[in-house]
Amino acid sequence: MSFGYDSDSLLTRAGALTLTRDTQNGSLTGTTLGVVSDSLAYNNFGELTSYSATISGSPIYSISYTRDKLGRMGVQSLR
């Protein structure tokens, strides 16, 4: 299996899996493997706020998270 890395030595490719990262902080923002893709979003504290997955561009899963002032997570919407 071949691996690819960015200029900060963060993994960007593992075989057929492609990993997309935020250029500012290196956090994982999405992956692609064949026709399956997913994406992740974060708030200013680096906490996960949403995740979604698609097959051939058609949505199959999506979830959004909210956090209270103490950082506790709750599910806002699930599709």
N, C-alpha and C positions, 0 to 999 in steps of 0.2 A: 504494500500500500504506500502511496506517495502522500507527502504532507507539504502544505504551503504555509508560509508565515509572513506577517507584515513587517514593516521596518522596526516595530517594537517587540518582535519575536512572539507575537500573539498568533495563535493558530487561525488560519483563514481557509484551509482546505485539508480534508482528510479523505483521500480516495475520491469518490464522487460527491461527497458532502462538501458544500460551500458554506462558510460561515461569514456573515456580514457583521462588521463592528462599527461602533460610533467612532469617528475620527478624532473626536475631542478627548474621550476618556477610555476607549477600548472596550466598552461594554458590548455584549452580544445583542444585536438588533434583529437578527434573523438568520435562518438557515434555508438551504435548498438542497434537495436530494431528488433528482429526476423531476417528476411533476408535482412533488409535495414541497410546499414552502410554509414557513411560519415566520411570524414577526413578534417582537417584544418591544414594549415601551416602558420607560422609567420616569419617575419624578425627579426633582432636583436633589433629592437625598439618595438617589440610586436605587430606590425601591421599585419593584415591578408594579406597573399600573394597568397593563393590559397584555393579552396574548391572543394571537389568532393564527389559524392554520387554514391552508387552502390546498386543493388538489386541482391541477390544471386551471388555476385562477378562480375556481368556485369555492366559496367559503364552506368549511365543514365544522369549524369550531371557533368560538370567540368568547372571551371572558374579560371583564373589567373589574379592577379592584379599587376599593376606596380605603382610606386609612383615617383613623381618628387622630386627635392631637397627641396621643401617646404612641402613635405608629402602629396600632393594632389594625389588622387587615380584615376587611369584610368584602363579600362579593357584591358588586353593584349590578352586573348583568351577565347572564350566561346564555349563549345561543348555540 
